[in-house]
Amino acid sequence: MQIEHSYSTLPAEFYSLCAATPVAAPRWLAFNHELAAELGLDAALCETDQGLAIFSGNQQAPWSKPLAQAYSGHQFGQLSPRLGDGRALLLAEIIDQQNQKRDIQLKGAGPTPYSRRGDGRSALGPVVREYLVSEAMHALGVPSSRALAAVYTGEPVYRDQRLPGGILTRVAASHIRIGTFQYVAMLQDVPALKQLADYVIHRHYPQLQHQAEPYLALLRAVCQAQAKLVAHWMSLGFVHGVMNTDNMTISGETIDYGPCAFIDSYDPHTVFSSIDHQGRYAYKNQPAITQWNLARLAEALLPLLAPDEPSAIAVATEVLNEFPALYQQQWQQRFCAKLALTPNAANVVLVQELLDFMAQEQLDFTLTFRQLSDSLIGALSPEGPAAAISNTAPYLQWHQRWLQQLQQDNPNRDLSALQAQMHSQNPFFIPRNHQIEQIITQVVQQDDLSLFQQFAKALKSPFSATASNAIFAKAPPAGGPHYRTFCGT
């Protein structure tokens, strides 16, 4: 097991050394043996008493150097100058089997200097949600933090009610955020800002180290990574829910699965978060908010971009103005691939017409694309598909034009191979909101892990239509209440 502590080599203002607070009666909820193998984790930590003691915060491992990271953040557009890890501790960085450095972090391990009068704990429900949704995102191919372990603490936490507590151990390429740069920039410590930028380049974008303008290249690389990430979210109907600058990573990974959820019936205005009263982080707003966040990163980097501020603003603005085109390119590739079409202007019109129809008819986002994939071979046979998604004239006309374009774009493709390609882009099931809630209820209220374990196993193959996965592919019952999510802090 190769361990490093490179983040602690940064200046002291970047973090605070801080030990976890022990808990009363920890026990295992889940352990991710597959991820442990990827990390080359010591077998003594894999669902053992020693591992339980370490991943509950009751014992400090000899290889760990726990610290809480400092950062700022724009929360729903309002700047909070000093946030930081209020309930998380970075234990160490581990070099995995692919020679990649990855953070190991406890979430819910007790108060830190950044807790702001909070208890530093997590309720068990949010731990279950993040474990399942982050692992689902990984299986869906989305860059994401991952869940290594989850434990019961044996202690209550108090939110709007008394709840059982839990601790999540998560793994990420790093936990460096846009807000990390904002924090250092507000200290007006340019040498420390440069040290952070150099660290990020070395860790995440080493190909930029010998560029003539490495910090401008860093801004551009983060813009590219974020454009790719958010386009992937959009193609799956994923709503992050809390895209504050302290929740968006420099590496381009998804982290902080708080009020997140997947769209069922398609509506581009969908908001799930109970505190997002203005719809700032609605599904359709995610690309624009990404660019807004990147502008905050650019502001933080200004002292490194040019000798004077007007010149720095000019070059930063030029990079930021590239974002809409970067994002559109990624969006077109993702959505055209879902329909097995070549990304071009005419096919983008077809995609948008389908999305407009889905919104008008309130069709299920995931099921619609999967049904198109499933029906492909039958749709091109003389008999046509067994059951159309809709029998309305606008849909049938769209469907016919799609089939014609499909054949034009793929003249020599075997239909079964084409269908397999579509299936690889359109999941058979996703973590449905009502199912996640059912699992949380069983775990929290009944201490029943059976459905959690069944779902966690199914999540390893979300594109596969199997008998064991079929139970999770159903849309929620019609006429139910609007789904609301909560941050869990």
C-alpha positions in Angstrom: 0.0 0.0 0.0 1.7 3.2 -1.2 0.7 6.3 0.9 1.6 9.9 0.4 0.7 13.2 2.2 1.5 15.7 -0.6 -1.3 18.1 0.3 0.2 18.8 3.7 3.3 20.1 1.9 1.3 23.2 0.9 1.4 26.3 3.1 -0.3 26.0 6.5 -3.3 28.2 5.5 -4.5 25.5 3.1 -5.5 23.1 5.9 -5.8 22.3 9.6 -4.5 19.1 11.1 -7.4 17.6 13.0 -8.2 14.1 14.4 -11.5 12.3 14.1 -13.8 12.2 17.0 -14.4 8.6 18.2 -17.9 7.2 18.1 -19.8 5.0 20.6 -20.6 1.7 18.8 -19.4 1.5 15.2 -20.4 -1.4 12.9 -20.1 -2.0 9.2 -22.8 -1.0 6.8 -20.9 -1.6 3.6 -17.4 -2.2 2.3 -16.4 -1.9 -1.4 -14.0 -4.8 -1.9 -13.7 -4.0 -5.7 -12.5 -0.5 -5.0 -10.2 -1.7 -2.2 -8.5 -4.0 -4.7 -8.1 -1.1 -7.2 -6.4 0.9 -4.5 -4.1 -1.9 -3.4 -5.5 -1.5 0.1 -4.0 -3.6 2.9 -6.2 -6.6 3.5 -6.1 -5.8 7.3 -8.4 -2.9 6.5 -11.0 -4.8 4.4 -14.1 -5.3 6.5 -12.1 -6.2 9.6 -12.2 -4.9 13.1 -9.0 -2.9 12.5 -10.6 -1.4 9.3 -13.8 -0.6 11.2 -11.8 1.2 13.9 -10.0 3.3 11.3 -13.0 4.1 9.0 -15.1 5.1 12.0 -12.5 7.4 13.3 -12.0 5.4 16.5 -8.3 4.7 15.7 -5.8 6.7 13.7 -4.0 4.6 11.3 -0.2 4.8 11.4 -0.2 5.7 7.7 -2.8 8.6 8.1 -2.2 12.3 8.7 -5.8 13.6 9.1 -6.4 17.1 8.0 -9.4 19.3 7.1 -9.0 21.4 4.0 -9.7 25.1 3.8 -11.7 26.7 1.0 -14.3 29.4 0.3 -17.4 29.1 -1.8 -20.2 30.9 -3.6 -23.3 29.3 -2.1 -26.3 30.0 -4.2 -24.4 33.0 -5.6 -23.4 34.4 -2.2 -19.8 34.3 -1.2 -18.8 32.6 2.0 -15.2 33.5 2.6 -14.3 30.7 5.0 -16.0 27.3 4.6 -13.6 24.3 4.6 -14.2 20.7 5.6 -16.7 21.1 8.4 -17.3 17.3 8.7 -14.6 15.7 6.5 -11.0 14.6 7.1 -8.5 13.8 4.5 -6.6 10.7 5.9 -4.0 10.2 3.2 -3.3 9.9 -0.5 -3.0 6.4 -1.8 -1.3 5.4 -5.1 -3.6 2.9 -6.8 -2.9 0.0 -9.0 -2.8 2.3 -12.1 -0.2 4.5 -10.4 -2.8 7.3 -9.9 -2.9 9.3 -6.7 -6.3 9.3 -4.9 -7.5 10.9 -1.7 -9.0 8.8 1.1 -11.4 10.9 3.2 -13.8 10.3 6.1 -17.1 12.2 5.8 -19.0 12.7 9.1 -16.0 12.1 11.4 -16.7 14.9 13.8 -16.1 18.6 14.2 -13.1 20.5 12.6 -12.0 24.1 12.8 -14.3 24.8 9.9 -17.5 23.3 11.4 -19.0 26.7 12.1 -20.8 25.5 15.3 -21.9 22.3 13.5 -21.4 18.8 14.9 -19.3 17.5 12.0 -21.4 14.5 11.8 -23.6 12.9 9.1 -27.0 11.3 9.4 -27.1 7.7 8.1 -29.5 8.5 5.3 -27.2 10.8 3.4 -24.4 8.3 3.8 -26.5 5.6 2.1 -27.5 8.0 -0.7 -23.9 9.1 -1.4 -22.6 5.5 -1.3 -25.2 4.3 -3.9 -25.3 7.3 -6.1 -21.5 7.8 -6.4 -21.0 4.2 -7.2 -23.8 4.4 -9.8 -22.2 7.4 -11.4 -18.9 5.5 -11.6 -20.6 2.5 -13.2 -22.4 4.9 -15.7 -18.9 6.2 -16.8 -19.2 9.6 -15.1 -16.0 10.9 -13.4 -16.9 10.7 -9.7 -15.7 10.3 -6.2 -16.3 6.7 -5.0 -17.5 5.0 -1.9 -15.0 2.8 -0.1 -16.8 2.1 3.1 -19.9 3.1 5.2 -20.4 2.5 8.9 -23.0 3.1 11.5 -21.7 5.2 14.4 -24.0 3.9 17.0 -24.8 7.6 17.9 -27.6 9.9 17.0 -27.4 13.2 15.2 -29.9 15.9 15.5 -31.2 17.8 12.5 -34.9 18.5 12.3 -35.3 15.2 14.2 -33.2 12.6 16.0 -31.5 10.4 13.4 -28.9 7.6 13.5 -25.4 8.6 12.5 -23.1 7.3 9.8 -19.6 7.9 8.4 -18.7 7.5 4.7 -15.2 6.8 3.5 -14.9 8.3 0.0 -12.1 8.3 -2.6 -11.5 11.0 -5.1 -8.7 12.1 -7.5 -8.5 15.0 -5.1 -10.8 17.2 -3.1 -9.4 20.5 -4.5 -12.2 22.8 -5.5 -12.8 26.1 -7.3 -13.4 27.4 -3.7 -9.9 26.3 -2.7 -8.5 28.8 -5.2 -11.0 31.4 -4.1 -9.8 31.0 -0.5 -6.1 31.5 -1.3 -6.8 34.4 -3.6 -8.7 36.2 -0.9 -5.7 35.9 1.4 -3.9 37.9 -1.3 -0.9 35.6 -1.0 0.3 35.3 -4.6 3.2 32.9 -3.8 0.8 30.5 -2.0 -1.7 30.8 -5.0 1.2 30.0 -7.4 2.1 27.0 -5.2 -1.4 25.7 -5.3 -1.7 26.1 -9.0 1.7 24.3 -9.5 0.5 21.5 -7.2 -2.7 21.1 -9.2 -0.9 21.1 -12.5 1.6 18.5 -11.3 -1.2 16.3 -9.8 -4.0 16.6 -12.4 -2.6 18.2 -15.5 1.1 17.3 -15.8 1.0 17.8 -19.5 0.8 21.5 -18.9 4.0 21.8 -16.8 6.1 23.0 -19.8 3.6 25.3 -21.4 4.7 28.9 -22.0 1.6 30.0 -20.0 0.8 27.1 -17.7 -1.8 28.9 -15.5 -3.8 30.1 -18.5 -3.5 26.5 -19.8 -4.8 25.3 -16.4 -7.9 27.5 -16.6 -8.5 26.2 -20.1 -8.0 22.5 -19.0 -10.5 22.9 -16.1 -13.0 24.5 -18.5 -12.7 21.5 -20.8 -13.0 19.0 -17.9 -16.1 20.7 -16.5 -17.7 21.0 -20.0 -17.2 17.2 -20.5 -18.5 16.4 -17.0 -21.7 18.5 -17.1 -22.6 17.3 -20.6 -22.3 13.8 -19.2 -24.6 14.7 -16.3 -27.1 16.1 -18.8 -27.1 13.0 -21.0 -28.2 10.9 -18.0 -30.8 13.4 -16.6 -28.7 13.9 -13.5 -29.2 17.0 -11.4 -26.4 17.8 -8.9 -28.5 20.2 -6.9 -25.8 22.2 -5.2 -23.3 23.5 -7.7 -21.7 25.9 -5.4 -18.0 26.7 -6.1 -17.0 24.7 -3.1 -18.7 21.6 -4.6 -17.0 21.7 -8.0 -13.6 20.1 -8.3 -10.6 21.2 -10.3 -10.1 17.6 -11.4 -13.4 17.4 -13.2 -14.9 14.7 -10.9 -18.4 14.8 -9.4 -18.3 15.1 -5.6 -20.7 16.1 -2.8 -23.8 14.1 -3.5 -26.1 16.1 -1.3 -29.5 17.1 -2.8 -28.8 15.2 -6.1 -31.3 13.2 -8.0 -32.1 11.8 -11.5 -35.0 13.1 -13.6 -37.9 10.7 -14.1 -40.5 12.5 -16.3 -38.5 14.9 -18.4 -38.8 18.6 -17.6 -35.7 20.8 -18.2 -36.8 23.1 -15.3 -36.6 20.2 -12.8 -35.3 21.2 -9.3 -35.0 18.7 -6.5 -33.2 20.6 -3.7 -35.5 21.8 -1.0 -33.4 24.9 -0.5 -33.1 25.9 -4.2 -36.1 28.2 -4.1 -35.2 30.1 -7.3 -34.2 27.1 -9.4 -30.6 28.3 -9.7 -29.3 24.8 -10.0 -32.2 23.4 -12.1 -31.3 20.8 -14.7 -31.4 23.2 -17.6 -29.3 25.8 -15.7 -26.3 23.5 -15.0 -24.2 24.4 -18.1 -24.6 28.2 -17.4 -23.8 27.8 -13.7 -20.7 25.8 -14.7 -19.5 28.8 -16.7 -20.4 31.1 -13.9 -18.3 29.0 -11.5 -15.4 28.9 -13.9 -15.5 32.7 -14.0 -14.9 32.7 -10.3 -11.9 30.4 -10.8 -10.6 32.8 -13.4 -10.9 35.7 -11.0 -8.9 33.8 -8.4 -6.2 33.0 -11.0 -5.8 36.6 -12.3 -2.6 37.4 -10.5 -0.9 34.4 -12.3 -2.3 35.1 -15.8 -0.5 38.3 -16.7 1.7 41.1 -15.2 -1.2 43.5 -15.0 -4.9 43.1 -14.2 -6.4 44.4 -17.5 -4.2 42.0 -19.5 -5.1 39.1 -17.1 -8.8 39.8 -17.4 -8.6 39.9 -21.2 -6.9 36.5 -21.5 -9.2 35.0 -18.9 -12.2 36.3 -20.7 -11.0 34.8 -23.9 -10.8 31.4 -22.3 -14.2 31.7 -20.6 -15.8 32.7 -23.9 -14.7 29.4 -25.3 -16.8 27.5 -22.8 -20.2 27.5 -24.6 -18.7 26.0 -27.7 -16.8 23.4 -25.7 -19.9 22.4 -23.8 -22.1 22.3 -26.9 -19.5 20.0 -28.6 -19.6 17.6 -25.6 -23.5 17.8 -25.4 -23.9 17.0 -29.0 -21.5 14.1 -28.8 -23.3 12.7 -25.8 -26.9 13.1 -27.1 -26.2 12.1 -30.7 -24.5 9.0 -29.4 -27.6 8.1 -27.4 -29.5 8.0 -30.8 -26.5 6.5 -32.8 -26.3 9.6 -34.9 -23.3 11.5 -36.1 -22.9 14.8 -34.3 -23.9 17.6 -36.8 -26.3 20.4 -36.9 -29.1 18.5 -38.6 -28.9 15.6 -36.0 -28.8 18.1 -33.1 -32.2 19.3 -34.3 -33.5 15.8 -34.2 -32.2 15.4 -30.6 -33.8 18.6 -29.5 -37.1 17.8 -31.2 -37.2 14.5 -29.2 -36.4 16.3 -25.9 -39.1 18.9 -26.6 -41.6 16.1 -27.3 -40.5 14.3 -24.1 -41.1 17.4 -22.1 -44.5 18.1 -23.7 -45.6 14.5 -23.0 -43.8 14.1 -19.7 -42.0 11.0 -20.9 -39.6 9.3 -18.6 -36.0 10.4 -19.5 -34.2 7.1 -19.0 -36.9 4.8 -20.3 -37.5 6.8 -23.5 -33.9 6.5 -24.7 -33.7 2.9 -23.6 -36.9 2.0 -25.4 -35.6 3.6 -28.6 -32.5 1.4 -28.2 -34.6 -1.7 -27.5 -36.9 -1.2 -30.4 -34.2 -0.5 -33.0 -34.1 -3.8 -34.7 -37.9 -4.2 -34.8 -38.3 -0.6 -35.9 -36.3 -1.3 -39.1 -38.2 -4.5 -39.9 -41.2 -4.5 -42.2 -43.5 -5.1 -39.2 -42.2 -2.1 -37.3 -41.8 -2.0 -33.5 -44.1 -4.0 -31.3 -45.1 -0.9 -29.3 -44.3 2.7 -30.1 -43.3 5.1 -27.4 -46.2 7.3 -28.6 -48.8 7.0 -31.4 -49.2 10.7 -31.9 -48.5 12.1 -35.3 -45.6 14.4 -34.3 -43.7 11.5 -32.6 -44.3 9.1 -35.5 -43.0 11.7 -37.9 -40.0 12.3 -35.8 -39.4 8.6 -35.4 -39.5 8.0 -39.2 -37.0 10.8 -39.8 -34.7 9.4 -37.0 -34.7 6.0 -38.7 -33.9 7.4 -42.0 -31.0 9.5 -40.6 -29.9 6.4 -38.6 -29.5 4.4 -41.7 -27.8 7.3 -43.5 -25.3 7.8 -40.8 -24.6 4.0 -40.4 -24.9 2.5 -43.9 -22.7 -0.5 -43.2 -23.4 -1.2 -39.6 -25.0 -4.5 -38.5 -28.2 -3.7 -36.6 -27.4 -5.8 -33.6 -24.0 -3.9 -33.3 -25.8 -0.6 -33.6 -28.3 -1.6 -31.0 -25.5 -2.7 -28.7 -23.8 0.7 -29.2 -27.1 2.5 -28.2 -27.5 0.3 -25.2 -24.0 1.3 -24.1 -25.1 4.9 -24.1 -28.6 4.5 -22.6 -28.7 2.8 -19.1 -31.2 0.1 -18.4 -31.8 1.7 -15.0 -30.5 4.5 -12.9 -30.8 5.2 -9.1 -34.5 6.1 -9.1 -35.3 8.6 -6.4 -38.2 6.6 -5.0 -36.0 3.5 -4.8 -33.2 5.3 -3.0 -35.7 6.5 -0.5 -37.1 3.0 0.0 -33.6 1.7 0.6 -32.8 4.5 3.1 -36.0 3.8 5.0 -35.2 0.1 5.2 -31.6 0.8 6.4 -32.4 3.7 8.8 -35.7 2.6 10.3 -35.6 -1.2 10.0 -31.8 -1.9 10.1 -32.4 -4.0 6.9 -29.6 -4.1 4.4 -31.1 -6.6 2.0 -32.3 -4.1 -0.6 -29.3 -1.9 -0.2 -27.0 -4.9 -1.0 -29.1 -6.0 -3.9 -29.1 -2.5 -5.4 -25.4 -2.0 -4.8 -24.7 -5.3 -6.7 -27.0 -4.3 -9.5 -25.3 -0.9 -9.8 -22.2 -2.6 -11.1 -23.9 -3.1 -14.5 -26.5 -0.4 -15.1 -26.5 -0.9 -18.8 -27.4 -4.6 -18.6 -31.0 -5.7 -18.9 -31.0 -8.7 -16.6 -33.7 -10.3 -14.4 -31.9 -9.2 -11.2 -31.8 -5.6 -12.5 -35.3 -5.4 -13.9 -36.8 -4.6 -10.5 -34.9 -1.3 -10.5 -35.8 -0.2 -14.0 -39.4 0.7 -13.2 -40.5 4.3 -13.3 -42.1 5.7 -10.1 -45.9 5.3 -9.7 -47.8 8.0 -11.6 -49.3 10.9 -9.7 -46.9 10.8 -6.8 -45.7 14.0 -5.0 -42.8 16.0 -6.4 -39.6 14.5 -5.2 -37.5 16.8 -2.8 -34.0 16.3 -1.7 -32.0 17.7 1.3 -28.4 18.5 1.8 -28.1 16.3 4.9 -25.8 18.8 6.7 
